[in-house]
Amino acid sequence: MSLPSRIEAEQRYEKLRALALEVTQNSLTGNLKLTQITPRALEATQSWESSRLRQYNWDWPQNYSYYKKSYPKRFEIALWENSTLIAISIGRPTYHATGMRLDVVEAMPRDLGERSNVFDTIILAYEIYARMINANHIRIMNPVNETVRAFYERYGYQYIAKGNYLTRDIL
């Protein structure tokens, strides 16, 4: 039996990503909408570059292109509130697929407008996708500073210094 082609893998995981977002969307109230990362979402991140509060200057269009080509099993999410992009995230399964990596998550900086708290929604979507691929934990990779690390620890994540990530089992 041969391994699935890159195209077949992309199609299979595309369906899982869409289902995870749909299930998450069904649990939300208010004006929040979840999508996969679209050209419109990537364009919206460009306005974040003007923020003086942005903590890390991640080039979303360039890096997303790399992830899309390299990781068919990736998970991606764009979170919208009243047609405004308020958060975006991308991750992928761990090497042995026992966990799900949240590689990058970024919320619209607060100096660019009001927005809801985004982490609860983002992490719920990751957990749903992780369950779909039989992963048993979430890893939040490379927290940008101590304040961000402490934020995740309040959610029950444990910091692993050797790998510079936080981890929590999926309940």
C-alpha positions as CSV (number, residue, x, y, z in Angstrom):
1,M,0.0,0.0,0.0
2,S,1.4,3.3,-1.0
3,L,1.3,6.5,1.0
4,P,-1.3,9.1,0.0
5,S,-0.1,11.7,-2.4
6,R,0.4,15.3,-1.3
7,I,-2.8,16.3,-3.0
8,E,-4.8,13.5,-1.4
9,A,-3.4,14.5,2.0
10,E,-4.2,18.1,1.5
11,Q,-7.8,17.3,0.5
12,R,-8.3,14.9,3.5
13,Y,-7.0,17.4,6.0
14,E,-8.8,20.3,4.4
15,K,-12.0,18.5,5.2
16,L,-10.9,17.9,8.8
17,R,-9.9,21.6,9.2
18,A,-13.3,22.7,7.9
19,L,-15.2,20.4,10.2
20,A,-13.2,21.5,13.2
21,L,-14.0,25.1,12.4
22,E,-17.7,24.3,11.9
23,V,-17.9,22.5,15.2
24,T,-16.2,25.3,17.0
25,Q,-18.4,27.9,15.2
26,N,-21.5,26.1,16.4
27,S,-20.4,26.6,20.0
28,L,-19.9,30.4,19.6
29,T,-22.3,33.2,20.2
30,G,-22.3,36.8,19.1
31,N,-20.6,38.2,16.0
32,L,-17.6,35.9,15.8
33,K,-16.9,33.9,12.6
34,L,-14.2,31.3,12.0
35,T,-12.6,30.7,8.6
36,Q,-9.5,29.1,7.4
37,I,-6.7,31.5,6.4
38,T,-7.8,33.3,3.2
39,P,-6.1,36.0,1.1
40,R,-8.4,38.5,2.8
41,A,-7.1,37.4,6.2
42,L,-3.5,37.6,5.1
43,E,-4.1,41.1,3.7
44,A,-5.8,42.2,7.0
45,T,-2.7,41.2,9.0
46,Q,-0.7,43.8,7.0
47,S,-2.5,46.6,8.9
48,W,-1.2,45.2,12.2
49,E,2.3,46.2,11.2
50,S,1.5,49.8,12.1
51,S,0.7,48.9,15.7
52,R,3.1,50.0,18.4
53,L,1.7,47.1,20.6
54,R,2.5,44.3,18.3
55,Q,4.7,41.8,20.1
56,Y,6.2,39.9,17.2
57,N,6.5,40.9,13.6
58,W,5.6,37.6,11.9
59,D,5.2,37.9,8.1
60,W,1.8,36.1,7.7
61,P,1.7,36.1,3.9
62,Q,5.2,34.7,3.4
63,N,5.1,32.2,6.3
64,Y,1.6,31.0,5.5
65,S,2.7,30.2,2.0
66,Y,5.5,28.1,3.4
67,Y,3.2,26.2,5.8
68,K,0.6,25.6,3.1
69,K,3.2,24.0,0.9
70,S,5.0,22.1,3.6
71,Y,2.4,20.8,6.0
72,P,-0.8,19.3,4.6
73,K,-1.9,18.3,8.1
74,R,-1.6,21.8,9.4
75,F,-4.4,23.6,11.3
76,E,-5.2,27.2,10.5
77,I,-7.8,29.6,11.7
78,A,-8.8,33.2,11.1
79,L,-11.2,34.7,13.7
80,W,-13.4,37.5,12.6
81,E,-15.6,39.8,14.6
82,N,-18.1,42.0,12.7
83,S,-16.0,41.5,9.5
84,T,-12.8,42.5,11.2
85,L,-9.9,40.0,11.5
86,I,-9.2,39.8,15.3
87,A,-6.9,36.8,15.4
88,I,-5.1,34.3,13.2
89,S,-3.2,31.2,14.0
90,I,-1.4,28.3,12.4
91,G,0.0,25.0,13.7
92,R,0.6,21.4,12.9
93,P,0.9,18.0,14.4
94,T,4.0,17.1,16.4
95,Y,6.5,14.9,14.6
96,H,5.0,11.6,15.8
97,A,1.4,13.1,15.6
98,T,0.8,12.5,19.3
99,G,0.2,16.2,19.9
100,M,-0.9,19.3,18.1
101,R,1.5,22.3,17.9
102,L,0.1,25.8,18.0
103,D,3.1,27.4,16.3
104,V,1.8,31.0,15.9
105,V,-1.2,32.8,17.3
106,E,-1.6,36.5,16.9
107,A,-4.5,38.8,18.0
108,M,-5.2,42.2,16.5
109,P,-3.3,44.6,18.7
110,R,-5.6,46.5,21.0
111,D,-4.4,49.9,19.8
112,L,-6.0,49.1,16.4
113,G,-9.5,48.6,17.8
114,E,-11.7,46.8,20.3
115,R,-12.0,43.0,20.1
116,S,-13.1,40.1,22.1
117,N,-10.8,37.8,24.0
118,V,-9.6,35.4,21.3
119,F,-7.6,32.6,23.0
120,D,-10.6,30.6,24.3
121,T,-12.0,30.3,20.8
122,I,-8.6,29.6,19.2
123,I,-7.6,26.9,21.7
124,L,-11.1,25.2,21.5
125,A,-10.7,24.9,17.7
126,Y,-7.2,23.4,18.1
127,E,-8.5,20.9,20.7
128,I,-11.3,19.8,18.4
129,Y,-8.9,19.4,15.4
130,A,-6.4,17.6,17.7
131,R,-9.1,15.1,18.7
132,M,-9.9,14.5,15.1
133,I,-6.3,13.5,14.3
134,N,-6.0,11.4,17.6
135,A,-3.5,13.8,19.2
136,N,-3.6,13.8,23.0
137,H,-2.0,17.1,23.9
138,I,-1.5,20.7,22.7
139,R,1.9,22.4,22.6
140,I,2.1,26.2,22.4
141,M,5.5,26.7,20.8
142,N,8.0,29.5,21.6
143,P,6.1,32.0,23.7
144,V,7.4,35.5,22.8
145,N,8.0,36.7,26.4
146,E,7.4,35.9,30.0
147,T,4.1,37.8,30.1
148,V,2.7,35.6,27.3
149,R,4.1,32.5,28.9
150,A,2.4,33.4,32.2
151,F,-0.9,34.0,30.3
152,Y,-0.8,30.4,28.9
153,E,0.1,29.0,32.3
154,R,-3.1,30.5,33.7
155,Y,-4.9,28.2,31.3
156,G,-3.2,25.1,32.8
157,Y,-0.3,24.8,30.4
158,Q,3.1,23.7,31.8
159,Y,6.3,25.3,30.5
160,I,9.0,23.0,29.1
161,A,12.2,25.0,29.0
162,K,14.2,22.4,27.1
163,G,11.9,22.8,24.0
164,N,10.7,26.3,24.8
165,Y,7.0,25.3,24.6
166,L,4.0,24.9,26.9
167,T,2.0,21.8,27.0
168,R,-1.4,20.5,28.3
169,D,-3.2,17.2,27.8
170,I,-6.5,17.4,26.0
171,L,-9.3,16.5,28.3
